[in-house]
Amino acid sequence: MASFGNASGPVPPFAPGIPGAKGSIYVTRQTLFTHIATRESTQQMADDLFEAVTSGKVDIRIEQRYALADVAQAHRDLEARKTTGCTILTL
């Protein structure tokens, strides 16, 4: 199991022995600061990401577009969970 963020609240407590009894299952919690410890490693990760996107290895689908003038509506929709996937502001 990998836990990313707490948008819906903290993960409820569970006994760590239960996953272990099911076959050496691991639980991990990523933190941003582990990955951005140095400027060099952060730059390398950014370079790798942009290479993957520009080469077509990663397809980023944009589900919503809002004009910059409609930024307040975009925030309301995000807050109300009316959006899915990627949302961008356009000029």
N, C-alpha and C positions, 0 to 999 in steps of 0.2 A: 504494500500500500504506500502511496506517496501522497502527502498532504500539501496542497498549495493554497495558502491564504485562508482567511476565516470570514469570507463575505457573509456566510449564513450563520456565523457564530462558531464557537470553539467545538472541536470534535469531542463527543462525550467520552468519558473514561471507559477504558476496556482493559481486560487482563491480557498483558503481552504474552502470556503462556499459551493462549488460545491459538494465535496464528502459528506459533512454533510447533504446536502439536499437529498441525495440518501439513507439515512438510517444509520446515526451514523457510518460512515466509518472513520477509523483512518489512519493517516500518521505517520510513524516513521522512524528515521534514526539512525541505530546502529553505535556505535564507539567502536573500539577495546579497548581503554583505560578504558572504563567503566567496561569491563569484566576482565581486568587483573590488577585491582587496587592493589591486594595483592598477594604475592607469594602463600599463602595458597589457595585462590580461583582459581588461575591459575593452581596449581597442581591438585586440585580436578576436574576441567574441563578436564585436560589432562587424568587423571585416568578414568573418565567417558567415554571419547572418546575411549581410548584404550580398555576398557572393551567391549564397543559396537562393535568395529571392531573385536576383537579376539573371541567374542561369536558368531559372524555371523549375528548379528542384522543389521549391516551395510555392504553392499557389495561395495567395492571400485574397480571399473573397470579401468584398466590401458589401455589407448587407444594407447599410443606411448611409445616406449622404445628406448633410444639412448645409445650407448656405451659412457663411459666417454671420450674416445678419440674423440668422435663426438660432444662434448659439443657446439662447435661453430655453427654447423649445427642446433642443437636443439634450440639455441638462435635465429638463423635466422628464423626458422620455427615458433617459438612462436611469434616473432616480426611481421612476415608476416601473422599471424592468420591462419596458415596452420594446427594447431592442434585443437583437441577437447578433452574435458574431462581431465583426469589425464595424465601427462607426467612424466616419470622417467628416470634417468640416471643409467646405470648399469656398473659394473666393467668388 
